[in-house]
Amino acid sequence: MKLADLTKGAGEWLRGAGPMHDVVISSRIRLARNLAGVPFLAQCGAEQQNEIEQRLRREILDAGIANEVLYVDIAAAGELDRQLLVARHLISRQHATASHPRGVTVSSDETCAIMVNEEDHLRIQVLRSGLDLADAISDIMRVDDLLETRLDYAFHAKYGYLTACPTNVGTGLRVSVMLHLPALKMTGEIEKAFRAAHDMRLAIRGLFGEGTEATGDFFQVSNQTTLGKSEEQIVREFLTEMVPQFVAYERRAREALVERRVVAVDDKARRSLALLRTARLISTDETMYLLSLVRLGVNTGRLDEVDLKTINELFLLTQPAHLQKMLNKKLESEDRAEARASYIRRRLGAD
Amino acid sequence: MKLADLTKGAGEWLRGAGPMHDVVISSRIRLARNLAGVPFLAQCGAEQQNEIEQRLRREILDAGIANEVLYVDIAAAGELDRQLLVARHLISRQHATASHPRGVTVSSDETCAIMVNEEDHLRIQVLRSGLDLADAISDIMRVDDLLETRLDYAFHAKYGYLTACPTNVGTGLRVSVMLHLPALKMTGEIEKAFRAAHDMRLAIRGLFGEGTEATGDFFQVSNQTTLGKSEEQIVREFLTEMVPQFVAYERRAREALVERRVVAVDDKARRSLALLRTARLISTDETMYLLSLVRLGVNTGRLDEVDLKTINELFLLTQPAHLQKMLNKKLESEDRAEARASYIRRRLGAD
């Protein structure tokens, strides 16, 4: 498996399936882990950071976490490859732009990724399509157990797993769910949904995680603290209480739209698909905006010319890093806009 | 011939032919005339205005100005019919909204229209497709001569024809040419063209004449004064100097766009056509904007799925009055937007 293979598809987690996939794009769980008896990364010198990276790379590759894995030495990777991994949600922006020894292990289906020497020594992540947190939690526990047989984790009998940032102490677990809420946006009820999220002590972010705004119609909700609750409890709250509430809000808003303003829904969905099929130049932002409206059209049964998998994949594959990786060269903004439009037309069978 | 027949087509002058029709939509000449020995309209009482209207209606209908003519008593006409006549450039807005006795005679091909009791007793107008002022001036002179055998015009040996407003004294002639200048707009050179028009002492107006802004990419240029020049001189200046200059500017800008930014031209033209073909709701303003870009695509040879005649007709037939007349009922704005979108899709063969 090579890194370039990643541009061929969009990862298992974007296939547009799984529970409540009409509203929930994907579910993600990550665990923060550190080695016992070794300082946190920020307290290590370059040599020690290098030793940690070498050791963890070896142990992870030997642990057999998946049939096929790829290890990327981020410090040695090119800028485009680093951007690609960020766009695919396999590493964080911080991990891409840091300068110390670090890496990431990725399973070939991209459902599992383990960052080495991010903020913590280990950041284990599991991704799923739709609201499949039950499967995600059992998978990440399996990976965590596999690694724990080989590594001695920093763990405190009272506080739990010790982490570089106090907000992660305890389970070290963060659950994030990516929601598509175009109808709530269109009816103006999205602010109400945000307030509800705030009351549930959830953080809201944009499509590309921490530091990105919740633009367009995509919102990532995640827990803010991990202390004082068990892994199962955090996941259960997401799975049975919080996310189903958002899904119910959005579904009701979609039904109301189709009932009361069906022509407006048809208008927006059809215009958006037509633009994606004919544009010769298109920006990332406009692409996201149009894909979102097409997705709404498909999910309300008003549009049947495209499938969810294609739409979900286009969200990812039209990002700057992917276009450049697919064409194997760095492109200026205007050239990217042309390459993006051309790629979209081909994928939508319009060329 | 009935007024309702007017909604079936768009008038001979919008057929997208004639000299320089890639830039010049249409040419218009009008003459202001008043009866000798009768006060100007504003100085007449209601009874005298009525007498003038009755007399002129009879004389015009008897004069044989065209094979088939329609006389519309504007004071008796419904609001929708009056709006329809304004949209088709057959009467002025002022004529539509006034309340005194008045009318208009229209030839069945709409190339000739004679308003009775507008600002002057008579306003004769001739319309042509493209820059066909030579034909227009000879036709309007023919009509003027026909009427002059029956009517005694107010004429002063030194000043010429006497009119209600001093700016029309002399020949009483106004030439207006409707230009489509999308490339100058896109390249930002339109301001330069406006300054040139100002230097030539031309007035610039929007698509629907006096009181409308020059929005979109359509501009109507016309002479501001008529005194001191002969009819032939005014027309010759438009025909051989002023309009060809604008046409040359616009054509050069189009060539430059295709040479340097062909992808942007393709992008705009194709997106616009796609939107017109798929929208379920569309405003008049957006329709004009999109049609303008489609027209640019056709005129630069980058788009061949639509003909100029259809585009020109849509400019007119998508106006509120036409939609309502075609559907034979008054519609609210949202319903008009739906009817407009549906009509456009049908005309573009997209439904």
Chai-1 contact restraints between the chains, C-beta under 6 A:
chainA,res_idxA,chainB,res_idxB,connection_type,confidence,min_distance_angstrom,max_distance_angstrom,comment,restraint_id
A,V263,B,R280,contact,1.0,0.0,6.0,A-B,restraint_1
A,V263,B,L281,contact,1.0,0.0,6.0,A-B,restraint_2
A,V263,B,E338,contact,1.0,0.0,6.0,A-B,restraint_3
A,D266,B,R280,contact,1.0,0.0,6.0,A-B,restraint_4
A,D267,B,A279,contact,1.0,0.0,6.0,A-B,restraint_5
A,D267,B,R280,contact,1.0,0.0,6.0,A-B,restraint_6
A,D267,B,L281,contact,1.0,0.0,6.0,A-B,restraint_7
A,R270,B,T278,contact,1.0,0.0,6.0,A-B,restraint_8
A,R271,B,L275,contact,1.0,0.0,6.0,A-B,restraint_9
A,R271,B,T278,contact,1.0,0.0,6.0,A-B,restraint_10
A,R271,B,A279,contact,1.0,0.0,6.0,A-B,restraint_11
A,A274,B,A274,contact,1.0,0.0,6.0,A-B,restraint_12
A,A274,B,T278,contact,1.0,0.0,6.0,A-B,restraint_13
A,L275,B,R271,contact,1.0,0.0,6.0,A-B,restraint_14
A,T278,B,R270,contact,1.0,0.0,6.0,A-B,restraint_15
A,T278,B,R271,contact,1.0,0.0,6.0,A-B,restraint_16
A,T278,B,A274,contact,1.0,0.0,6.0,A-B,restraint_17
A,A279,B,D267,contact,1.0,0.0,6.0,A-B,restraint_18
A,A279,B,R271,contact,1.0,0.0,6.0,A-B,restraint_19
A,R280,B,V263,contact,1.0,0.0,6.0,A-B,restraint_20
A,R280,B,D266,contact,1.0,0.0,6.0,A-B,restraint_21
A,R280,B,D267,contact,1.0,0.0,6.0,A-B,restraint_22
A,L281,B,D267,contact,1.0,0.0,6.0,A-B,restraint_23
A,E338,B,V263,contact,1.0,0.0,6.0,A-B,restraint_24
